Each structure stands twice: as C-alpha cells, then as structure tokens.
Amino acid sequence: MPWVIALIIAGMIVGPFGLGVFHSNETIDFMGQIGLIFLMFMAGLETKLSTFSKLKNNIGILAIANGLIPFGVGLFVGLAFDMPLQSALLLGIIYISSSVAVIIPSLESNGLLHTPLGKSIISATIVEDIASLLMLSVFLQTVNPTTSLPLPLFYLLLVIVLFFLRIALPKVRSLFIQKTKDKADIFQQELRVILVILIGTVVSFELLGLHSLIAGFFAGLVLSDSIKSDILIEKLRTISYGLFIPVFFVIIGTQTDIFVFSKAGSSILLVLVVVISSILAKLVSGYLGGRAAKFTKKESLVIGVATTAQLSTTLAVVFTGVELGILSEELSIAMVILSIVTIFIAPLAINKFSKQIPQVEVVYTPEEEVEQAKKTMI
C-alpha cells in the first residue's frame, strides 16, 4: 500500500468519523498547513523549466490535449450533477492535473524515464500541473479575493516579483555558499537559508494576496534551477516528507466522513461518475495527444494510462476547496476515492503496456553531459 494512502486511511480510522480517538487542534492544523506548503514547495522544486527546451513540440501537443479535454469533462460532470458553477469549474481544474510523484517511479521501474516518451510524459504533466495551479490561483482570487488590486494589475505585479526572485535568490544562495564553503556546516546553515527563503517567499506572496498553496509551489519553482545539490534536496525531502507532509495527509483522512454515503443516495453514483469520467478523460486525451505528437499506438496508450494518476495536487486542491466551502462532502470523498483508485491502477497499467516499448534513452549533447556530471559531483 502506498504510504500516502496508508496515512489517509489511518486518519479516517482514528479521526472523529472513525474511532474518535484523535481530534485535531490549532497546533496540528498549523502543522498541516505547513505540510501543504511543503507539499507544493517540493512539487515546484522538482520542476525543472530548463528541461522543457527539448521535445517542446511534443510537450505542447500533449499538455493541450491532456489538459483541455479533462477540463471540459470535469466541468460537464459538475454541471450534470447540478453543482454550482464554482464547484463545476473547480472540478474541471482538478481533472487537469496528474500525479508526477506516481508517474516518475513507475516510468523509472519500467526503464522509460530517460526515453523521449518518458521525458515527454513528465514534462507535459508538469506543464498541466502549472496550468491547473495558475487557473486555481485566478479562481481563488475571483471566489475569495485576498487582494484589493484589479486582477490584471495583481498578476502583472506577481510576474515582476517572480522575475526578480528568479534573478535574486540564486545570487543570494551563491553568495552564502561562497562565504561558507571553507567552513564545516555542522549546523546545516545552507539548509536553514533555503528554509528562510521559502518562508520569506511564501510570506511575501501572501502579503500580495496569493494563496499559500500557490505561493509554496512558486517558491519551489523559483529555486528549482538554483538548487543542484542532491544532498541538500534529500535533506529537504526528509523534513517535508518525513514530518510535515504526513501530518497534512492524516488531517485529510480525519476530515473524511466515510459514512456520508448513507446520508445521500446520489453519493455512490457521484463517486462512480467522477472516477470513471476522470480515468477515461485522461486515458483518451493522453492517447489522442500521443498520436498527434507522432508516438506509436502503444506509446500513446502508455501516455494515457500514466496521466490517470491523481494524488498530491488533487488532494491539495480538494483540501482548499473544502476549506473555502466550495466543494461538498460528497464530492471531496469522491476525489479522495479517485486518488486511491488511480494511484493503484496507473502503476499497474504502465507496467503492463510498457513491456514491448523500445527503451531508447535521450542522447545528451557534450555540454549537457558536462552539466549532468557537475550536478552529480555537487
């Protein structure tokens, strides 16, 4: 059982809707919020925009097909169940995203991660996640404005701040490394600088009126190309996935009332429609996008099944939607069940359909090989 699912189920069992032995308080909720920020920060940190230059035509075709079709399907499902327009739009936004955390290890175990197919799947999925988060940002500012600025001016200011941060933060980090490279880092000074940068970036963006979920992702995005040390990234993973993120997933479980199905007769139907429509939308759109990008039928099928996985971004958006009162209990449970189902189905399907695909690795230029070697040495 994937550990994320285990944490959610554990929260369901011990929470107020289960055995009732665990009740959240302000301190635990605060740790959960930090976990949400770290979850999105790590997603942004592992997004390398510099890798998009290759296969950009394939990435564009896949991202458009695998994003627009699921969005339309999600919107249609929401309206078909007489949901408010806001809920239907949010459902469409959720349908766009896929779980990179599930896709990467699945492709790696099948020897596809470093092939043109694997690179295209990962890059297109990242583009879709970025698009869904940008749409979510606009949606949240429309539904629950946290800034008095007009939206065009707000996002212009946000772009300027992002541009400034992408230039300034790597220089700040380089300056720090230059001053401390000859000293023993027994107090993890470099790690603390990254955490300070994360906190400062999130606080700055929140002062601008950006939701912490989006702020955490952009903070990681800003630092993604400047942090090249695998050791430092592992330390950040230890802090985030070892402490705060598990708390976030347990809280999701405690807030999930598994007995809500007995309160509404349409819940079972809603769950079935959400799960089936999301899987089919991603499967069909991924296949069509793959064929349009000149991949073979088998490769296009792998693209379709790989992108069906829904996890981190989906649960984070659901958590935010429930918090704002936009998503109902029934729909939030349907999305959690969708994550549970797809996180099991996607890896099995990738394994089944990828066995007869040639594993041709991406050929790097001499300059790129030097960069890869430098990264390994760092």
Secondary structure, 3 states (H helix, E strand, C coil): CCHHHHHHHHHHHHCCCCCCCCCCCHHHHHHHHHHHHHHHHHHHHCCCHHHHHCCHHHHHHHHHHHHHHHHHHHHHHHHHCCCCHHHHHHHHHHHHCCCHHHHHHHHHHCCCCCCHHHHHHHHHHHHHHHHHHHHHHHHHHHHCCCCCCCHHHHHHHHHHHHHHHHHHHHHHHHHHHHHHCCCCCCCCHHHHHHHHHHHHHHHHHHHHCCCHHHHHHHHHHHHCCCCCCHHHHHHHHHHHHHHHHHHHHHHHHHCCCHHHHHCCCCHHHHHHHHHHHHHHHHHHHHHHHHHHCCCCHHHHHHHHHHCCCCCHHHHHHHHHHHHCCCCCHHHHHHHHHHHHHHHHHHHHHHHHHCCCCCCCCCCCCHHHHHHHHHHHHC
